[in-house]
Amino acid sequence: MFKRLNGFLERKPGRLLLLVGVLILVGLGVGGGSLTKMTMGVDDYDDSDSAAVKVLDKVEKATGSDLEQGYVVLVKSDRPIDPRSAEQPDTVRRAIEVLKSRPEVKGVYDYASAKNPQMVSADGKETYLVAAVGSFAPGDGVKTAVTELQDKIDGDPLLRDKVTLGGPTASNVEGSTISSEDLGKAEAIAFPILLILLLFIFRGVIAALIPLGGAICTIALALGCMGLVMTTMHLSIFALNLLFALGIGLSIDFSLLIISRFREELGRGRSTQEAVRTTLFTAGRTVFFSGLTVAAALASLLVFPQRFLRTMGVTGIATVLGALVFALVCLPALLAVLGPRVNKWAPKRWQRTSEEPETEGRWYRFSRGVMKRPVTAAISAGVVLLVLGLPFLGIRFTGIDSAAMPQNSHAGKVYDTLDRDFPGSLQSPVNLIHEAPAGAGPKLTEYAGKLKEIDGVATVAPPRELGKGLWQTDVSLKKAPLSLDAQDTLRKIKDTQAPFPTEATGNTALFRAMQDSLGGHLPLAIVVMALTTLLVLFAMTGSVVLPIKAVVTNLLTLSATFGILVLVFQDGNLEGLFDFRSQGALQPTMLIILLALTLGVSTDYTVFLFSRIKEGVDRGIPNREAVATGLQKVGRITTLAAVLFCIPVGALVLSRLVFIKQLGFGTAIAVIIDATLVRALLVPSLMALFGSANWWAPGPLRRFHSRFLGGFQESEAAPEEGQEAEATPGAGDGTVSAGAGAGDRP
């Protein structure tokens, strides 16, 4: 593959650049037109096979209403509201009229129609309305409907400043808008910071601009892939957050590795063509393996039935694909055209190499110091990681609903007000759906009376017939619908004997179903992540020991990361600094995404390091010396890559949505832990302890690797036609030389 690609680069690099340019334009055209279709769907977290979801379809067929959708409208009155009076204040009456005028609204429930005086605040100044809604127009129909309703409220003098629109439908639309706005702010902050740091790291304007241009290329190509996918499935708006952070991060990582190697080859006096060839066959191969590990880890999200997780899996694969096209096609072609001009617009003193001798540099001395006391270093780093992970044992889970919205948002204000002033409100009840005949009212009423006696139940609405043999009983809970107390109350409700077949749905039941679904699919996802990591690293190193150690160290990184997330977001220790309101729990789907992303990125950096160490071992350098020189060669590069990667993902902490903050903060912390405790201490100490056993593989696997995977191992420079490849000692960012498998060496 690399020989063929190199042939294209040597003949017509300009044509390759033109081809990539066309692909970018196509990607922007295909993907850009699909952006308006991306929303935050209320069913993004549903498993269609769960009973709580299946019953929703039955209700919608019977009534035309979607129980997952709905408006909750908070109304302020100029005069006290008397729930016993048939006369309603003008504001309340007008709000009901506006809701009923909407084509998607199937019914409106107020304190009078629901015969529920608790829908009026204690001081009589506020009430709330609940509107059941049905299907929306395809495409951006939900967003259009919510926008039109909000405009109608804002344009009515009687309702303006007195009516606040909330509920699941409005919350999802508002959440999508907030996500897009926050992403734009994050981009505006991250790009200038990255440019300044890249100028200092690359020591040249041209070289510094290339990674940012690569980010644009990567994102455009990924958008094109996502646009094609959206012809068959819906993608969540939150995919753009992952696309932005991962696209920029990978583009910078790959650019740093490839450009550094290219400039190194130019500094050795090689021609532009020779430098591109060597770079492609060394750093390019490392980038290829790195991309495989990240894509494979994120592809594991596709085993989950939840559309939100599948969206992130598709986005991750598309982003890695775009980054690989940039790094292996566009970037080498650009370097072939630029040649030494890649150093243009840089002070001469910046152009002087800052590389230290491989046996005298700081990373070399540090790693030798670690390997002098490998047991102490390994135990110390392991203990720190385990201690950081201890809070993870007390983790609690919550979902995404209006409680996760910013307090100053419309949906957030409605939720907070109802939670504070309307205990047991109907904004998120447990919906009990009964399969019962037309005359089932008396028995269901008796059943409702039993439910009222359950500890944790606030109110129980009278059972009502839906039609087609279905009845519905709404049970309001005293605690937040996604809390542990609410889950316990739901269990008690299910344990209460019903006179007819009954299924629970609503936020509390759907969250329970989601947790069961995630727990059922998580083992398979972990197996996929672990196996793909093991296979990719085995293909690169020929060892079975190194891949296993990589998986173990990655698990330690994840444990520490999750422990820190519990301390910060679950326990709310840094609420003021990061400007969020703790929900007292963490969002499980975000943790699963973080699991895949951290495993992929950590293995990505492991590939960078193992490839250099393997190269030294293949040249006959003793194990510890190969580790020290390998770390010296890539320690600076991978550390800088980690720092730069933390900027776009860390910028997600600026989001007003707490679950996006969790993803950005968690990924940044994982990268920092991997760059310090793991790569600087655990990896060299464990390499020293295992010695020659690092490169062991069973005989059959060693022979299989030598026969079928030997093509992945080539010397530092691509062989000229009819010539042997030159092996330059100390060169190469990510390859292993041809020859016997690692398992054959001591």
GIURLIN-V805821 format. One line per field, one symbol per residue. psi: psi as a letter, one per 40 degrees, with the letter a starting at -180 (. if undefined). burial: b if it has 16 or more other C-alpha atoms within 10 Angstrom, else e. A space follows every 50 residues. Layout:
psi: ???
burial: ???
This chain:
psi: dddddddddddgddddddddddddddddddddeedeehigidedeiheei ddddddddddddeeihediiihhhhiidiihheeiehiiddddddddddd ehdeheihhadddefgeeehideeeiiiihhhiaiiiibfdddddddddd ddddehdddheehhhaiddddddddddddddddddddddddddddddddd defidddddddddddddddddddddddddeeeiiiidedddddddddddd dddddddddddddddddeeiidddddddddecdddddddddddddddddd eeeiehdddddddddddddddddddddeddddddddddbeedeifhiddd ehiehiieeeidddddddddedgdddddddddddddddeddddfiiiiah addeiideidddddddddddeghfiedgihhhhhgiidfedddddddddd ddehhehdihihiihdiffiihhhhiidiideidddddddddddehhiei hhhhaiddddddddddddddeddddddddddddddddddddeiedddddd ddddddddddddddddddddefdfdddegihheeiihddddddddddddd ddddddddddddddddddeehidddddddddddedddddddddddddddd dedeiehdddddddddddddddddecddddddddddddddbeedeiiidd ddddddddedeehiidihhiheiiihhhheihefihiiaiideei.
burial: eeeebbebbbeebbebbeebeebbebbbebbbebbebbbbbbebbbbbee ebbebbbbbbeebbbbbbbbbbbbbbbeebbbbeeeebeebbebbbeebb eeebbbebbbbbeeebebbbbeebebbbbbbbbbbeeeeeebbebbeebb eebbeeeebeebbbbbbbbbbbbbbbbbbbebbeebbeebeeebbebbbe bbbbbbbbebbbebbbbbbbbbbbbbbebbeeebbbbbbbbbbbbbbbbb bbbbbbbbbbbbbbbbeeeeebbbbbbbbbbbbbbbbbbbbbbbbbbbbb bbbbbbbbbbbbbbbbbbbbbbbbbbbbbbbbbbbbbebeebbeebeeeb eeeeeeebbebbbbbbbbebbeebbebbeebbeebbebbbbbeebbbbbb bbbbbbbebbbbbbbeebbebbbbbbbbbbbbbbbbeeebbeebbebbee bbeeebbbbbbbbbbbbeebbbbbbbbbbbbbbbebbebbeebeeeebeb ebbbbbbbbbbbbbbebbeeebeebbebbbbbbbbbbbbbbbbbbbbbbb bebbbbbbbbbbbbbbbbbbbbeeeeebbbbbbebbbbbbbbbbbbbbbb bbbbbbbbbbbbbbbbbbbeeebbbbbbbbbbbbbebbbbbbbbbbbbbb bbbbbbbbbbbbbbbbbbbbbbbbbebbbbbbbbbbbbbeebbbbbbeee bbbebbeebbebbbbbbbbeeeeebebeeebbbbbbbbeebbbeee
